[in-house]
Amino acid sequence: YLIHGQNFNHDQWDRLGADDTAFRLISSGEIPPFILVLPRDRSWAQPDEDMFGRVLVESLIPTIDERYRTLPERSFRAIGGLSRGAAWAVHLGLSQWELFGAIGAHSLPVFWADTPHIREWLDSIPPDSLPRIFMDTGEKDYLIKSTLWFEGLLTEKGIPHEWYLFTGYHEEAYWESHVEQYLRWYAQEW
C-alpha cells in the first residue's frame, strides 16, 4: 500500500515509475511478485477528522485480500508513503500494527494530531512484532524537523529502523530517484 503526497493523487507513484520498476525487478527475478495498491487520499485533514485511514483498514484491505491472490498475513503487507502519505504510513503502521509488517516513511511530516500518541503506539507493540521501518529524507527538505523528531524517538526507544539522509529536497525528483531502493526494501523479506 503506497500512499501519495498532499496535492497529488493515486497516480503519483505510477508517474514516479513504481509500477515499471516493480515489473522490471519482478521480471528479472530480483524481487518476488507483489501487488501495488495505490489508494487516493481526497482530504487534507488530520487522521481524527479524515476517514481515509478507516476506509483503507476496514474496506480496502479486506477487498484486496478477497479479490486478489494475496498472502494476507501482516508479514507480507507493507505500507509506505511520500510526504503526507508517509504520515499516513506511520499513523496506520503503528496504530494498526497487526496489519502491517513494514512501514516506509519517505520525507515524513508526522501528523501533529499523532504526536501525543506515537509513544503509546510504539509501547503497545510487542517487541517481537515491531514492523520493519525505513525512513529517508532529503537534506534540504523543508519538513526535515518532523522526520528527525520521529527518527530520534525510534533511536531513543531502541527501535530498529533504517534511516537515510540523502541529498535532495521535498519534491518528486527526489522520490523518483529512490523508487527502486524503496521497492527493493519493501520486498526484501518476502
C-alpha positions in Angstrom: 0.0 0.0 0.0 1.8 3.1 -1.3 0.1 6.5 -0.4 0.7 9.6 -2.4 1.7 13.0 -1.1 -0.5 16.1 -0.5 -1.7 17.9 -3.6 -1.2 14.8 -5.6 -3.4 11.7 -6.2 -3.2 8.0 -6.6 -1.2 8.2 -9.9 1.8 9.8 -8.2 3.7 6.6 -7.5 2.9 5.5 -11.1 4.3 8.7 -12.5 7.4 8.2 -10.4 7.9 4.8 -12.1 6.9 2.5 -9.2 4.9 0.2 -11.5 7.5 0.0 -14.3 10.3 -0.5 -11.7 8.4 -3.3 -9.9 7.7 -5.0 -13.2 11.4 -4.9 -14.2 12.6 -6.2 -10.9 10.0 -8.9 -10.6 10.5 -10.0 -14.3 14.2 -10.3 -13.7 13.7 -12.3 -10.5 15.4 -9.7 -8.3 12.4 -9.4 -6.1 9.3 -11.6 -5.6 6.0 -10.8 -7.2 3.7 -8.5 -5.3 0.7 -6.2 -5.7 1.0 -2.5 -5.6 -2.1 -0.8 -4.2 -2.3 3.0 -4.7 -5.2 4.5 -2.8 -6.3 8.0 -3.1 -6.5 10.4 -0.1 -9.0 13.1 -1.0 -8.8 15.1 2.2 -6.0 17.1 3.8 -7.4 16.8 7.3 -5.7 15.2 10.3 -6.5 11.5 10.9 -9.1 12.1 13.6 -11.1 14.2 11.1 -10.4 12.2 7.9 -12.0 8.8 7.1 -9.1 7.8 4.7 -7.3 5.6 7.3 -10.5 3.9 8.5 -11.7 3.1 4.9 -8.2 1.8 4.0 -8.2 -0.6 7.0 -11.8 -1.6 7.1 -12.7 -1.7 3.4 -9.8 -1.5 1.0 -7.5 -4.1 2.6 -10.3 -6.7 3.0 -11.4 -6.0 -0.6 -7.9 -6.5 -2.0 -7.4 -9.7 0.1 -10.8 -11.0 -1.1 -10.4 -10.3 -4.8 -6.7 -11.0 -5.4 -4.3 -13.7 -4.6 -2.6 -12.1 -1.6 -0.8 -13.5 1.4 -3.0 -11.8 4.0 -0.5 -12.1 6.9 1.0 -8.8 8.2 4.5 -10.1 7.3 3.5 -9.9 3.6 1.9 -6.4 3.8 3.7 -3.1 3.8 2.5 0.4 4.0 4.5 3.4 2.8 4.1 6.9 1.5 5.5 10.1 0.3 5.2 13.2 2.5 1.5 13.2 3.7 1.4 9.6 2.6 4.4 8.9 4.9 2.4 10.4 7.7 -0.5 8.0 6.9 2.0 5.1 6.7 3.3 5.9 10.2 -0.1 6.5 11.6 -1.6 3.3 10.2 1.5 1.2 10.6 1.8 2.0 14.3 -1.9 2.3 15.3 -2.9 -0.7 13.3 0.4 -2.6 13.6 -1.4 -6.0 13.4 -2.0 -5.3 9.7 1.5 -4.2 8.5 4.9 -5.8 8.8 6.8 -2.9 7.2 6.5 0.9 7.2 8.1 3.2 4.7 8.2 6.9 5.6 9.7 8.9 2.7 10.0 12.6 3.6 7.9 12.2 6.7 5.9 15.1 8.2 4.3 13.4 11.3 0.6 14.4 11.7 0.5 16.9 14.5 -2.5 15.1 15.9 -0.4 11.9 16.2 2.5 13.3 18.2 0.9 12.7 21.6 0.0 9.1 20.6 3.1 7.8 18.9 4.9 6.9 22.1 2.0 4.8 23.4 1.5 3.1 20.0 5.2 2.1 20.0 5.0 0.9 23.6 1.9 -1.2 22.8 3.6 -3.2 20.1 5.2 -6.4 21.4 8.9 -6.2 20.8 8.9 -9.3 18.6 6.1 -7.8 16.4 7.7 -4.4 15.7 7.3 -3.6 12.0 10.4 -3.0 9.9 10.8 0.7 9.4 12.5 2.6 6.6 12.9 6.4 6.8 14.5 8.8 4.4 14.5 12.4 3.5 16.5 15.0 1.6 19.0 17.1 3.5 17.2 20.3 2.2 13.6 19.0 2.8 11.7 21.8 4.4 9.9 19.3 6.7 13.1 17.6 7.9 12.5 18.6 11.6 9.4 16.3 11.8 11.4 13.4 10.3 14.3 14.0 12.7 11.9 14.1 15.6 10.4 10.7 14.7 13.8 9.1 14.0 15.1 10.5 17.3 12.2 8.9 19.1 12.9 5.5 17.5 16.5 5.8 18.4 15.7 6.8 22.0 13.4 3.8 22.4 16.0 1.4 20.8 13.6 0.5 18.0 15.4 -0.9 15.0 15.0 1.1 11.8 16.8 2.1 8.6 17.4 5.8 8.3 18.9 7.7 5.3 19.6 11.4 4.9 20.2 11.9 1.2 20.9 14.9 -1.0 17.7 16.5 -2.1 14.5 18.4 -1.5 10.9 17.7 -0.7 10.0 17.0 -4.3 9.1 14.4 -6.9 12.6 14.4 -8.4 14.0 13.3 -5.0 11.4 10.4 -4.6 11.7 9.3 -8.2 15.5 8.8 -7.7 14.8 6.5 -4.8 11.8 4.4 -6.1 13.9 1.3 -6.9 15.5 1.5 -3.4 12.1 1.7 -1.8 10.6 -1.2 -3.7 13.7 -3.4 -3.0 13.4 -2.6 0.7 9.6 -3.4 0.9 10.1 -6.7 -0.9 13.4 -7.8 0.8 11.8 -10.1 3.3 9.1 -11.5 1.1 
